[in-house]
Amino acid sequence: MNMIEVKNLTKRFGEVTAVDGLTFQVAKGEVFGLLGPNGAGKTTTIRMLCCLIPKPSGDAQIWTVVRLITEARIYA
């Protein structure tokens, strides 16, 4: 089971593309890190995963968030 799934995530700031078509999965129990030089989009990716900034294109799901939303719909 994947705990995090990111598909074709893209974020632009004006003319600058901070994240370009990022796709990855993090399985349950897996240790995962984002590595890269300054300006590579690491912080932007984390901010999109935490819903601190909008995701203009692509999809990102964190299992705990999906589970909480599903449970809220069941009990609503």
N, CA, C and O atoms as a Tripos MOL2 file, in Angstrom:
@<TRIPOS>MOLECULE
protein
  304   303    76     0     0
PROTEIN
NO_CHARGES

@<TRIPOS>ATOM
      1 N           0.8400   -1.1740    0.0000 N.3       1 MET1
      2 CA          0.0000    0.0000    0.0000 C.3       1 MET1
      3 C           0.8920    1.2470    0.0000 C.2       1 MET1
      4 O           1.8410    1.3430    0.7780 O.2       1 MET1
      5 N           0.5760    2.1870   -0.8730 N.am      2 ASN2
      6 CA          1.3200    3.4410   -0.9240 C.3       2 ASN2
      7 C           0.7220    4.4470    0.0500 C.2       2 ASN2
      8 O          -0.4900    4.6620    0.0660 O.2       2 ASN2
      9 N           1.5690    5.0530    0.8510 N.am      3 MET3
     10 CA          1.1190    6.0670    1.8000 C.3       3 MET3
     11 C           1.0420    7.4430    1.1560 C.2       3 MET3
     12 O           0.2250    8.2750    1.5490 O.2       3 MET3
     13 N           1.8990    7.6800    0.1630 N.am      4 ILE4
     14 CA          1.8880    8.9340   -0.5950 C.3       4 ILE4
     15 C           1.9500    8.5800   -2.0730 C.2       4 ILE4
     16 O           2.7670    7.7580   -2.4900 O.2       4 ILE4
     17 N           1.0870    9.2020   -2.8570 N.am      5 GLU5
     18 CA          1.1110    9.0250   -4.3020 C.3       5 GLU5
     19 C           1.0470   10.3890   -4.9630 C.2       5 GLU5
     20 O           0.1300   11.1700   -4.7090 O.2       5 GLU5
     21 N           2.0200   10.6730   -5.8080 N.am      6 VAL6
     22 CA          2.0930   11.9420   -6.5380 C.3       6 VAL6
     23 C           2.1760   11.6040   -8.0220 C.2       6 VAL6
     24 O           2.9940   10.7820   -8.4360 O.2       6 VAL6
     25 N           1.3190   12.2500   -8.8250 N.am      7 LYS7
     26 CA          1.2850   11.9630  -10.2660 C.3       7 LYS7
     27 C           1.2830   13.2720  -11.0510 C.2       7 LYS7
     28 O           0.3750   14.0920  -10.9150 O.2       7 LYS7
     29 N           2.3140   13.4530  -11.8730 N.am      8 ASN8
     30 CA          2.4180   14.6010  -12.7950 C.3       8 ASN8
     31 C           2.2040   15.9490  -12.1160 C.2       8 ASN8
     32 O           1.5430   16.8250  -12.6750 O.2       8 ASN8
     33 N           2.7490   16.1230  -10.9320 N.am      9 LEU9
     34 CA          2.5960   17.3650  -10.1740 C.3       9 LEU9
     35 C           3.4320   18.4690  -10.8180 C.2       9 LEU9
     36 O           4.6270   18.2940  -11.0570 O.2       9 LEU9
     37 N           2.7970   19.6010  -11.0940 N.am     10 THR10
     38 CA          3.4710   20.7330  -11.7270 C.3      10 THR10
     39 C           3.0620   22.0140  -11.0200 C.2      10 THR10
     40 O           1.8950   22.1930  -10.6730 O.2      10 THR10
     41 N           4.0190   22.9010  -10.8100 N.am     11 LYS11
     42 CA          3.7500   24.2090  -10.2070 C.3      11 LYS11
     43 C           4.6290   25.2470  -10.8760 C.2      11 LYS11
     44 O           5.8450   25.0820  -10.9740 O.2      11 LYS11
     45 N           4.0020   26.3130  -11.3330 N.am     12 ARG12
     46 CA          4.7280   27.4200  -11.9600 C.3      12 ARG12
     47 C           4.4980   28.6910  -11.1690 C.2      12 ARG12
     48 O           3.4110   28.9210  -10.6390 O.2      12 ARG12
     49 N           5.5250   29.5070  -11.0970 N.am     13 PHE13
     50 CA          5.4340   30.8450  -10.5230 C.3      13 PHE13
     51 C           5.7740   31.8110  -11.6440 C.2      13 PHE13
     52 O           6.9450   32.1000  -11.8900 O.2      13 PHE13
     53 N           4.7440   32.3110  -12.3250 N.am     14 GLY14
     54 CA          4.9760   33.1650  -13.4790 C.3      14 GLY14
     55 C           5.6470   32.3720  -14.5850 C.2      14 GLY14
     56 O           5.1160   31.3610  -15.0450 O.2      14 GLY14
     57 N           6.8160   32.8340  -15.0090 N.am     15 GLU15
     58 CA          7.5740   32.1680  -16.0810 C.3      15 GLU15
     59 C           8.4070   30.9900  -15.5720 C.2      15 GLU15
     60 O           8.8910   30.1820  -16.3650 O.2      15 GLU15
     61 N           8.5750   30.8940  -14.2520 N.am     16 VAL16
     62 CA          9.4570   29.8820  -13.6610 C.3      16 VAL16
     63 C           8.6660   28.6210  -13.3160 C.2      16 VAL16
     64 O           7.6450   28.6940  -12.6330 O.2      16 VAL16
     65 N           9.1290   27.4830  -13.7800 N.am     17 THR17
     66 CA          8.5350   26.1940  -13.4230 C.3      17 THR17
     67 C           9.3080   25.6380  -12.2390 C.2      17 THR17
     68 O          10.4660   25.2410  -12.3730 O.2      17 THR17
     69 N           8.6560   25.6100  -11.0660 N.am     18 ALA18
     70 CA          9.3220   25.1370   -9.8480 C.3      18 ALA18
     71 C           9.2910   23.6140   -9.7500 C.2      18 ALA18
     72 O          10.2680   22.9980   -9.3230 O.2      18 ALA18
     73 N           8.1680   23.0040  -10.1440 N.am     19 VAL19
     74 CA          8.0140   21.5480  -10.1310 C.3      19 VAL19
     75 C           7.4260   21.1730  -11.4790 C.2      19 VAL19
     76 O           6.4210   21.7500  -11.8960 O.2      19 VAL19
     77 N           8.0350   20.2130  -12.1700 N.am     20 ASP20
     78 CA          7.6400   19.9040  -13.5400 C.3      20 ASP20
     79 C           7.3530   18.4100  -13.7230 C.2      20 ASP20
     80 O           8.2720   17.6190  -13.9330 O.2      20 ASP20
     81 N           6.0750   18.0320  -13.6420 N.am     21 GLY21
     82 CA          5.6700   16.6520  -13.9130 C.3      21 GLY21
     83 C           6.2090   15.6250  -12.9360 C.2      21 GLY21
     84 O           6.5650   14.5180  -13.3390 O.2      21 GLY21
     85 N           6.2740   15.9690  -11.6650 N.am     22 LEU22
     86 CA          6.8240   15.0800  -10.6400 C.3      22 LEU22
     87 C           5.8760   13.9180  -10.3610 C.2      22 LEU22
     88 O           4.6850   14.1280  -10.1310 O.2      22 LEU22
     89 N           6.4000   12.7000  -10.3820 N.am     23 THR23
     90 CA          5.6280   11.4960  -10.0860 C.3      23 THR23
     91 C           6.4580   10.5940   -9.1810 C.2      23 THR23
     92 O           7.6120   10.2890   -9.4840 O.2      23 THR23
     93 N           5.8580   10.1690   -8.0630 N.am     24 PHE24
     94 CA          6.5210    9.2060   -7.1730 C.3      24 PHE24
     95 C           5.4970    8.6000   -6.2220 C.2      24 PHE24
     96 O           4.3970    9.1260   -6.0520 O.2      24 PHE24
     97 N           5.8780    7.4820   -5.6050 N.am     25 GLN25
     98 CA          5.0720    6.8350   -4.5780 C.3      25 GLN25
     99 C           5.9660    6.5260   -3.3920 C.2      25 GLN25
    100 O           7.1530    6.2400   -3.5480 O.2      25 GLN25
    101 N           5.3770    6.5880   -2.2010 N.am     26 VAL26
    102 CA          6.0820    6.2020   -0.9850 C.3      26 VAL26
    103 C           5.2550    5.0990   -0.3380 C.2      26 VAL26
    104 O           4.1140    5.3250    0.0670 O.2      26 VAL26
    105 N           5.8300    3.9100   -0.2420 N.am     27 ALA27
    106 CA          5.1320    2.7590    0.3310 C.3      27 ALA27
    107 C           5.1400    2.8290    1.8540 C.2      27 ALA27
    108 O           5.9760    3.5040    2.4550 O.2      27 ALA27
    109 N           4.2050    2.1270    2.4600 N.am     28 LYS28
    110 CA          4.1340    2.0430    3.9210 C.3      28 LYS28
    111 C           5.4410    1.4790    4.4650 C.2      28 LYS28
    112 O           5.9090    0.4360    4.0070 O.2      28 LYS28
    113 N           6.0300    2.1680    5.4410 N.am     29 GLY29
    114 CA          7.2810    1.7340    6.0560 C.3      29 GLY29
    115 C           8.5360    2.1750    5.3270 C.2      29 GLY29
    116 O           9.6440    1.9510    5.8140 O.2      29 GLY29
    117 N           8.3830    2.7920    4.1780 N.am     30 GLU30
    118 CA          9.5360    3.2230    3.3840 C.3      30 GLU30
    119 C          10.0470    4.5790    3.8810 C.2      30 GLU30
    120 O           9.2580    5.4460    4.2560 O.2      30 GLU30
    121 N          11.3610    4.7510    3.8820 N.am     31 VAL31
    122 CA         11.9880    6.0350    4.2040 C.3      31 VAL31
    123 C          12.2490    6.7510    2.8850 C.2      31 VAL31
    124 O          12.8310    6.1730    1.9670 O.2      31 VAL31
    125 N          11.8210    8.0100    2.7870 N.am     32 PHE32
    126 CA         11.8760    8.7340    1.5280 C.3      32 PHE32
    127 C          12.4020   10.1310    1.7790 C.2      32 PHE32
    128 O          12.0680   10.7420    2.7940 O.2      32 PHE32
    129 N          13.2140   10.6470    0.8800 N.am     33 GLY33
    130 CA         13.7320   12.0060    1.0070 C.3      33 GLY33
    131 C          13.7400   12.7100   -0.3330 C.2      33 GLY33
    132 O          13.8360   12.0720   -1.3810 O.2      33 GLY33
    133 N          13.6410   14.0160   -0.2930 N.am     34 LEU34
    134 CA         13.7600   14.8380   -1.5010 C.3      34 LEU34
    135 C          15.1230   15.5050   -1.4730 C.2      34 LEU34
    136 O          15.4310   16.2670   -0.5570 O.2      34 LEU34
    137 N          15.9360   15.2200   -2.4750 N.am     35 LEU35
    138 CA         17.2780   15.7790   -2.5650 C.3      35 LEU35
    139 C          17.4130   16.5730   -3.8500 C.2      35 LEU35
    140 O          16.8670   16.1940   -4.8860 O.2      35 LEU35
    141 N          18.1400   17.6740   -3.7780 N.am     36 GLY36
    142 CA         18.3810   18.4620   -4.9820 C.3      36 GLY36
    143 C          18.9800   19.8040   -4.6230 C.2      36 GLY36
    144 O          19.0050   20.1870   -3.4540 O.2      36 GLY36
    145 N          19.4620   20.5170   -5.6220 N.am     37 PRO37
    146 CA         20.0710   21.8300   -5.3730 C.3      37 PRO37
    147 C          19.0190   22.8760   -5.0220 C.2      37 PRO37
    148 O          17.8170   22.6410   -5.1490 O.2      37 PRO37
    149 N          19.4980   24.0320   -4.5800 N.am     38 ASN38
    150 CA         18.5980   25.1490   -4.3050 C.3      38 ASN38
    151 C          17.7620   25.4480   -5.5450 C.2      38 ASN38
    152 O          18.2810   25.4700   -6.6610 O.2      38 ASN38
    153 N          16.4710   25.6770   -5.3450 N.am     39 GLY39
    154 CA         15.5920   26.0110   -6.4510 C.3      39 GLY39
    155 C          15.0810   24.8100   -7.2340 C.2      39 GLY39
    156 O          14.4850   24.9780   -8.2980 O.2      39 GLY39
    157 N          15.3040   23.6000   -6.7260 N.am     40 ALA40
    158 CA         14.8790   22.3940   -7.4430 C.3      40 ALA40
    159 C          13.4010   22.0660   -7.2550 C.2      40 ALA40
    160 O          12.8650   21.2290   -7.9820 O.2      40 ALA40
    161 N          12.7310   22.7060   -6.2980 N.am     41 GLY41
    162 CA         11.3100   22.4770   -6.0750 C.3      41 GLY41
    163 C          10.9850   21.6000   -4.8820 C.2      41 GLY41
    164 O           9.8420   21.1670   -4.7310 O.2      41 GLY41
    165 N          11.9630   21.3280   -4.0290 N.am     42 LYS42
    166 CA         11.7250   20.4620   -2.8650 C.3      42 LYS42
    167 C          10.7100   21.0760   -1.9050 C.2      42 LYS42
    168 O           9.7400   20.4200   -1.5260 O.2      42 LYS42
    169 N          10.9250   22.3080   -1.5180 N.am     43 THR43
    170 CA         10.0230   22.9890   -0.5850 C.3      43 THR43
    171 C           8.6560   23.2030   -1.2080 C.2      43 THR43
    172 O           7.6400   23.0450   -0.5310 O.2      43 THR43
    173 N           8.6100   23.5550   -2.4720 N.am     44 THR44
    174 CA          7.3350   23.7350   -3.1710 C.3      44 THR44
    175 C           6.5520   22.4330   -3.1740 C.2      44 THR44
    176 O           5.3390   22.4470   -2.9640 O.2      44 THR44
    177 N           7.2140   21.3120   -3.4080 N.am     45 THR45
    178 CA          6.5490   20.0030   -3.3960 C.3      45 THR45
    179 C           5.9530   19.7190   -2.0250 C.2      45 THR45
    180 O           4.7930   19.3190   -1.9280 O.2      45 THR45
    181 N           6.7240   19.9200   -0.9740 N.am     46 ILE46
    182 CA          6.2300   19.6770    0.3860 C.3      46 ILE46
    183 C           5.0590   20.6070    0.7000 C.2      46 ILE46
    184 O           4.0780   20.1750    1.3060 O.2      46 ILE46
    185 N           5.1440   21.8550    0.3030 N.am     47 ARG47
    186 CA          4.0420   22.7980    0.5500 C.3      47 ARG47
    187 C           2.7690   22.3720   -0.1640 C.2      47 ARG47
    188 O           1.6760   22.5320    0.3800 O.2      47 ARG47
    189 N           2.8910   21.8270   -1.3830 N.am     48 MET48
    190 CA          1.7080   21.3320   -2.0840 C.3      48 MET48
    191 C           1.1480   20.0880   -1.3950 C.2      48 MET48
    192 O          -0.0690   19.9420   -1.2840 O.2      48 MET48
    193 N           2.0240   19.1870   -0.9300 N.am     49 LEU49
    194 CA          1.5630   17.9880   -0.2270 C.3      49 LEU49
    195 C           0.8540   18.3390    1.0750 C.2      49 LEU49
    196 O          -0.0680   17.6350    1.4870 O.2      49 LEU49
    197 N           1.2720   19.4170    1.7230 N.am     50 CYS50
    198 CA          0.6600   19.8580    2.9830 C.3      50 CYS50
    199 C          -0.5220   20.7970    2.7680 C.2      50 CYS50
    200 O          -1.1110   21.2950    3.7280 O.2      50 CYS50
    201 N          -0.8660   21.0360    1.5030 N.am     51 CYS51
    202 CA         -1.9840   21.9240    1.1330 C.3      51 CYS51
    203 C          -1.7600   23.3660    1.5790 C.2      51 CYS51
    204 O          -2.7200   24.0890    1.8430 O.2      51 CYS51
    205 N          -0.5090   23.7840    1.6650 N.am     52 LEU52
    206 CA         -0.2050   25.1710    2.0080 C.3      52 LEU52
    207 C          -0.2600   26.0730    0.7780 C.2      52 LEU52
    208 O          -0.5020   27.2740    0.8950 O.2      52 LEU52
    209 N          -0.0360   25.4970   -0.3900 N.am     53 ILE53
    210 CA         -0.2060   26.2050   -1.6530 C.3      53 ILE53
    211 C          -0.9840   25.2840   -2.5930 C.2      53 ILE53
    212 O          -0.8830   24.0620   -2.4790 O.2      53 ILE53
    213 N          -1.7570   25.8530   -3.5190 N.am     54 PRO54
    214 CA         -2.5730   25.0120   -4.4040 C.3      54 PRO54
    215 C          -1.7420   24.2170   -5.4090 C.2      54 PRO54
    216 O          -0.6370   24.6060   -5.7850 O.2      54 PRO54
    217 N          -2.3150   23.0930   -5.8270 N.am     55 LYS55
    218 CA         -1.7200   22.2580   -6.8740 C.3      55 LYS55
    219 C          -2.4290   22.6190   -8.1790 C.2      55 LYS55
    220 O          -3.5640   22.1920   -8.3870 O.2      55 LYS55
    221 N          -1.7970   23.3900   -9.0610 N.am     56 PRO56
    222 CA         -2.4870   23.7850  -10.2970 C.3      56 PRO56
    223 C          -2.6950   22.6350  -11.2710 C.2      56 PRO56
    224 O          -3.6720   22.6360  -12.0200 O.2      56 PRO56
    225 N          -1.7970   21.6520  -11.2760 N.am     57 SER57
    226 CA         -2.0060   20.4810  -12.1350 C.3      57 SER57
    227 C          -1.3220   19.2750  -11.5180 C.2      57 SER57
    228 O          -0.3520   19.3950  -10.7700 O.2      57 SER57
    229 N          -1.8530   18.1180  -11.8520 N.am     58 GLY58
    230 CA         -1.3470   16.8870  -11.2700 C.3      58 GLY58
    231 C          -2.1970   16.4750  -10.0830 C.2      58 GLY58
    232 O          -3.1910   17.1250   -9.7580 O.2      58 GLY58
    233 N          -1.7960   15.3890   -9.4400 N.am     59 ASP59
    234 CA         -2.5550   14.8490   -8.3250 C.3      59 ASP59
    235 C          -1.5920   14.4070   -7.2370 C.2      59 ASP59
    236 O          -0.5230   13.8650   -7.5170 O.2      59 ASP59
    237 N          -1.9850   14.6460   -5.9920 N.am     60 ALA60
    238 CA         -1.1800   14.2050   -4.8510 C.3      60 ALA60
    239 C          -2.1210   13.7530   -3.7490 C.2      60 ALA60
    240 O          -3.0490   14.4710   -3.3780 O.2      60 ALA60
    241 N          -1.8750   12.5510   -3.2280 N.am     61 GLN61
    242 CA         -2.7020   12.0260   -2.1510 C.3      61 GLN61
    243 C          -1.8210   11.4820   -1.0450 C.2      61 GLN61
    244 O          -0.8240   10.8020   -1.2910 O.2      61 GLN61
    245 N          -2.2120   11.7980    0.1760 N.am     62 ILE62
    246 CA         -1.5730   11.2350    1.3590 C.3      62 ILE62
    247 C          -2.6120   10.3370    2.0030 C.2      62 ILE62
    248 O          -3.7260   10.7850    2.2750 O.2      62 ILE62
    249 N          -2.2730    9.0820    2.2530 N.am     63 TRP63
    250 CA         -3.2460    8.0850    2.6890 C.3      63 TRP63
    251 C          -4.0230    8.5220    3.9180 C.2      63 TRP63
    252 O          -5.2400    8.3430    3.9520 O.2      63 TRP63
    253 N          -3.3780    9.0860    4.9240 N.am     64 THR64
    254 CA         -4.0650    9.4950    6.1450 C.3      64 THR64
    255 C          -5.1370   10.5250    5.8400 C.2      64 THR64
    256 O          -6.2320   10.4560    6.3980 O.2      64 THR64
    257 N          -4.8440   11.4810    4.9630 N.am     65 VAL65
    258 CA         -5.8160   12.5160    4.6080 C.3      65 VAL65
    259 C          -6.9880   11.8910    3.8630 C.2      65 VAL65
    260 O          -8.1400   12.2200    4.1460 O.2      65 VAL65
    261 N          -6.7160   10.9950    2.9150 N.am     66 VAL66
    262 CA         -7.7810   10.3220    2.1680 C.3      66 VAL66
    263 C          -8.6490    9.5210    3.1300 C.2      66 VAL66
    264 O          -9.8740    9.5270    3.0080 O.2      66 VAL66
    265 N          -8.0340    8.8380    4.0740 N.am     67 ARG67
    266 CA         -8.7740    8.0340    5.0530 C.3      67 ARG67
    267 C          -9.6650    8.9180    5.9110 C.2      67 ARG67
    268 O         -10.8250    8.5740    6.1390 O.2      67 ARG67
    269 N          -9.1560   10.0490    6.3940 N.am     68 LEU68
    270 CA         -9.9560   10.9470    7.2260 C.3      68 LEU68
    271 C         -11.1360   11.5160    6.4540 C.2      68 LEU68
    272 O         -12.2360   11.6250    6.9970 O.2      68 LEU68
    273 N         -10.9230   11.8800    5.1970 N.am     69 ILE69
    274 CA        -12.0150   12.4130    4.3780 C.3      69 ILE69
    275 C         -13.0600   11.3310    4.1530 C.2      69 ILE69
    276 O         -14.2580   11.6050    4.2330 O.2      69 ILE69
    277 N         -12.6280   10.1110    3.8740 N.am     70 THR70
    278 CA        -13.5590    8.9980    3.6710 C.3      70 THR70
    279 C         -14.3680    8.7350    4.9270 C.2      70 THR70
    280 O         -15.5830    8.5550    4.8550 O.2      70 THR70
    281 N         -13.7040    8.7100    6.0860 N.am     71 GLU71
    282 CA        -14.4110    8.4810    7.3530 C.3      71 GLU71
    283 C         -15.3910    9.6130    7.6220 C.2      71 GLU71
    284 O         -16.4900    9.3600    8.1140 O.2      71 GLU71
    285 N         -15.0300   10.8390    7.3180 N.am     72 ALA72
    286 CA        -15.9410   11.9720    7.5400 C.3      72 ALA72
    287 C         -17.1880   11.8280    6.6790 C.2      72 ALA72
    288 O         -18.2830   12.1610    7.1310 O.2      72 ALA72
    289 N         -17.0510   11.3400    5.4530 N.am     73 ARG73
    290 CA        -18.2070   11.1320    4.5780 C.3      73 ARG73
    291 C         -19.0900   10.0080    5.1080 C.2      73 ARG73
    292 O         -20.3150   10.0880    5.0110 O.2      73 ARG73
    293 N         -18.4900    8.9690    5.6630 N.am     74 ILE74
    294 CA        -19.2570    7.8480    6.1940 C.3      74 ILE74
    295 C         -20.1060    8.2820    7.3850 C.2      74 ILE74
    296 O         -21.2680    7.8950    7.5090 O.2      74 ILE74
    297 N         -19.5000    9.1000    8.2670 N.am     75 TYR75
    298 CA        -20.1910    9.5050    9.4860 C.3      75 TYR75
    299 C         -21.0600   10.7490    9.3320 C.2      75 TYR75
    300 O         -21.7800   11.1220   10.2590 O.2      75 TYR75
    301 N         -20.9980   11.3950    8.1650 N.am     76 ALA76
    302 CA        -21.7760   12.6230    7.9590 C.3      76 ALA76
    303 C         -23.2360   12.3050    7.7160 C.2      76 ALA76
    304 O         -24.0420   13.2150    7.5230 O.2      76 ALA76
@<TRIPOS>BOND
     1     1     2 1
     2     2     3 1
     3     3     4 2
     4     3     5 am
     5     5     6 1
     6     6     7 1
     7     7     8 2
     8     7     9 am
     9     9    10 1
    10    10    11 1
    11    11    12 2
    12    11    13 am
    13    13    14 1
    14    14    15 1
    15    15    16 2
    16    15    17 am
    17    17    18 1
    18    18    19 1
    19    19    20 2
    20    19    21 am
    21    21    22 1
    22    22    23 1
    23    23    24 2
    24    23    25 am
    25    25    26 1
    26    26    27 1
    27    27    28 2
    28    27    29 am
    29    29    30 1
    30    30    31 1
    31    31    32 2
    32    31    33 am
    33    33    34 1
    34    34    35 1
    35    35    36 2
    36    35    37 am
    37    37    38 1
    38    38    39 1
    39    39    40 2
    40    39    41 am
    41    41    42 1
    42    42    43 1
    43    43    44 2
    44    43    45 am
    45    45    46 1
    46    46    47 1
    47    47    48 2
    48    47    49 am
    49    49    50 1
    50    50    51 1
    51    51    52 2
    52    51    53 am
    53    53    54 1
    54    54    55 1
    55    55    56 2
    56    55    57 am
    57    57    58 1
    58    58    59 1
    59    59    60 2
    60    59    61 am
    61    61    62 1
    62    62    63 1
    63    63    64 2
    64    63    65 am
    65    65    66 1
    66    66    67 1
    67    67    68 2
    68    67    69 am
    69    69    70 1
    70    70    71 1
    71    71    72 2
    72    71    73 am
    73    73    74 1
    74    74    75 1
    75    75    76 2
    76    75    77 am
    77    77    78 1
    78    78    79 1
    79    79    80 2
    80    79    81 am
    81    81    82 1
    82    82    83 1
    83    83    84 2
    84    83    85 am
    85    85    86 1
    86    86    87 1
    87    87    88 2
    88    87    89 am
    89    89    90 1
    90    90    91 1
    91    91    92 2
    92    91    93 am
    93    93    94 1
    94    94    95 1
    95    95    96 2
    96    95    97 am
    97    97    98 1
    98    98    99 1
    99    99   100 2
   100    99   101 am
   101   101   102 1
   102   102   103 1
   103   103   104 2
   104   103   105 am
   105   105   106 1
   106   106   107 1
   107   107   108 2
   108   107   109 am
   109   109   110 1
   110   110   111 1
   111   111   112 2
   112   111   113 am
   113   113   114 1
   114   114   115 1
   115   115   116 2
   116   115   117 am
   117   117   118 1
   118   118   119 1
   119   119   120 2
   120   119   121 am
   121   121   122 1
   122   122   123 1
   123   123   124 2
   124   123   125 am
   125   125   126 1
   126   126   127 1
   127   127   128 2
   128   127   129 am
   129   129   130 1
   130   130   131 1
   131   131   132 2
   132   131   133 am
   133   133   134 1
   134   134   135 1
   135   135   136 2
   136   135   137 am
   137   137   138 1
   138   138   139 1
   139   139   140 2
   140   139   141 am
   141   141   142 1
   142   142   143 1
   143   143   144 2
   144   143   145 am
   145   145   146 1
   146   146   147 1
   147   147   148 2
   148   147   149 am
   149   149   150 1
   150   150   151 1
   151   151   152 2
   152   151   153 am
   153   153   154 1
   154   154   155 1
   155   155   156 2
   156   155   157 am
   157   157   158 1
   158   158   159 1
   159   159   160 2
   160   159   161 am
   161   161   162 1
   162   162   163 1
   163   163   164 2
   164   163   165 am
   165   165   166 1
   166   166   167 1
   167   167   168 2
   168   167   169 am
   169   169   170 1
   170   170   171 1
   171   171   172 2
   172   171   173 am
   173   173   174 1
   174   174   175 1
   175   175   176 2
   176   175   177 am
   177   177   178 1
   178   178   179 1
   179   179   180 2
   180   179   181 am
   181   181   182 1
   182   182   183 1
   183   183   184 2
   184   183   185 am
   185   185   186 1
   186   186   187 1
   187   187   188 2
   188   187   189 am
   189   189   190 1
   190   190   191 1
   191   191   192 2
   192   191   193 am
   193   193   194 1
   194   194   195 1
   195   195   196 2
   196   195   197 am
   197   197   198 1
   198   198   199 1
   199   199   200 2
   200   199   201 am
   201   201   202 1
   202   202   203 1
   203   203   204 2
   204   203   205 am
   205   205   206 1
   206   206   207 1
   207   207   208 2
   208   207   209 am
   209   209   210 1
   210   210   211 1
   211   211   212 2
   212   211   213 am
   213   213   214 1
   214   214   215 1
   215   215   216 2
   216   215   217 am
   217   217   218 1
   218   218   219 1
   219   219   220 2
   220   219   221 am
   221   221   222 1
   222   222   223 1
   223   223   224 2
   224   223   225 am
   225   225   226 1
   226   226   227 1
   227   227   228 2
   228   227   229 am
   229   229   230 1
   230   230   231 1
   231   231   232 2
   232   231   233 am
   233   233   234 1
   234   234   235 1
   235   235   236 2
   236   235   237 am
   237   237   238 1
   238   238   239 1
   239   239   240 2
   240   239   241 am
   241   241   242 1
   242   242   243 1
   243   243   244 2
   244   243   245 am
   245   245   246 1
   246   246   247 1
   247   247   248 2
   248   247   249 am
   249   249   250 1
   250   250   251 1
   251   251   252 2
   252   251   253 am
   253   253   254 1
   254   254   255 1
   255   255   256 2
   256   255   257 am
   257   257   258 1
   258   258   259 1
   259   259   260 2
   260   259   261 am
   261   261   262 1
   262   262   263 1
   263   263   264 2
   264   263   265 am
   265   265   266 1
   266   266   267 1
   267   267   268 2
   268   267   269 am
   269   269   270 1
   270   270   271 1
   271   271   272 2
   272   271   273 am
   273   273   274 1
   274   274   275 1
   275   275   276 2
   276   275   277 am
   277   277   278 1
   278   278   279 1
   279   279   280 2
   280   279   281 am
   281   281   282 1
   282   282   283 1
   283   283   284 2
   284   283   285 am
   285   285   286 1
   286   286   287 1
   287   287   288 2
   288   287   289 am
   289   289   290 1
   290   290   291 1
   291   291   292 2
   292   291   293 am
   293   293   294 1
   294   294   295 1
   295   295   296 2
   296   295   297 am
   297   297   298 1
   298   298   299 1
   299   299   300 2
   300   299   301 am
   301   301   302 1
   302   302   303 1
   303   303   304 2
@<TRIPOS>SUBSTRUCTURE
     1 MET1         2 RESIDUE 1 A MET
     2 ASN2         6 RESIDUE 1 A ASN
     3 MET3        10 RESIDUE 1 A MET
     4 ILE4        14 RESIDUE 1 A ILE
     5 GLU5        18 RESIDUE 1 A GLU
     6 VAL6        22 RESIDUE 1 A VAL
     7 LYS7        26 RESIDUE 1 A LYS
     8 ASN8        30 RESIDUE 1 A ASN
     9 LEU9        34 RESIDUE 1 A LEU
    10 THR10       38 RESIDUE 1 A THR
    11 LYS11       42 RESIDUE 1 A LYS
    12 ARG12       46 RESIDUE 1 A ARG
    13 PHE13       50 RESIDUE 1 A PHE
    14 GLY14       54 RESIDUE 1 A GLY
    15 GLU15       58 RESIDUE 1 A GLU
    16 VAL16       62 RESIDUE 1 A VAL
    17 THR17       66 RESIDUE 1 A THR
    18 ALA18       70 RESIDUE 1 A ALA
    19 VAL19       74 RESIDUE 1 A VAL
    20 ASP20       78 RESIDUE 1 A ASP
    21 GLY21       82 RESIDUE 1 A GLY
    22 LEU22       86 RESIDUE 1 A LEU
    23 THR23       90 RESIDUE 1 A THR
    24 PHE24       94 RESIDUE 1 A PHE
    25 GLN25       98 RESIDUE 1 A GLN
    26 VAL26      102 RESIDUE 1 A VAL
    27 ALA27      106 RESIDUE 1 A ALA
    28 LYS28      110 RESIDUE 1 A LYS
    29 GLY29      114 RESIDUE 1 A GLY
    30 GLU30      118 RESIDUE 1 A GLU
    31 VAL31      122 RESIDUE 1 A VAL
    32 PHE32      126 RESIDUE 1 A PHE
    33 GLY33      130 RESIDUE 1 A GLY
    34 LEU34      134 RESIDUE 1 A LEU
    35 LEU35      138 RESIDUE 1 A LEU
    36 GLY36      142 RESIDUE 1 A GLY
    37 PRO37      146 RESIDUE 1 A PRO
    38 ASN38      150 RESIDUE 1 A ASN
    39 GLY39      154 RESIDUE 1 A GLY
    40 ALA40      158 RESIDUE 1 A ALA
    41 GLY41      162 RESIDUE 1 A GLY
    42 LYS42      166 RESIDUE 1 A LYS
    43 THR43      170 RESIDUE 1 A THR
    44 THR44      174 RESIDUE 1 A THR
    45 THR45      178 RESIDUE 1 A THR
    46 ILE46      182 RESIDUE 1 A ILE
    47 ARG47      186 RESIDUE 1 A ARG
    48 MET48      190 RESIDUE 1 A MET
    49 LEU49      194 RESIDUE 1 A LEU
    50 CYS50      198 RESIDUE 1 A CYS
    51 CYS51      202 RESIDUE 1 A CYS
    52 LEU52      206 RESIDUE 1 A LEU
    53 ILE53      210 RESIDUE 1 A ILE
    54 PRO54      214 RESIDUE 1 A PRO
    55 LYS55      218 RESIDUE 1 A LYS
    56 PRO56      222 RESIDUE 1 A PRO
    57 SER57      226 RESIDUE 1 A SER
    58 GLY58      230 RESIDUE 1 A GLY
    59 ASP59      234 RESIDUE 1 A ASP
    60 ALA60      238 RESIDUE 1 A ALA
    61 GLN61      242 RESIDUE 1 A GLN
    62 ILE62      246 RESIDUE 1 A ILE
    63 TRP63      250 RESIDUE 1 A TRP
    64 THR64      254 RESIDUE 1 A THR
    65 VAL65      258 RESIDUE 1 A VAL
    66 VAL66      262 RESIDUE 1 A VAL
    67 ARG67      266 RESIDUE 1 A ARG
    68 LEU68      270 RESIDUE 1 A LEU
    69 ILE69      274 RESIDUE 1 A ILE
    70 THR70      278 RESIDUE 1 A THR
    71 GLU71      282 RESIDUE 1 A GLU
    72 ALA72      286 RESIDUE 1 A ALA
    73 ARG73      290 RESIDUE 1 A ARG
    74 ILE74      294 RESIDUE 1 A ILE
    75 TYR75      298 RESIDUE 1 A TYR
    76 ALA76      302 RESIDUE 1 A ALA
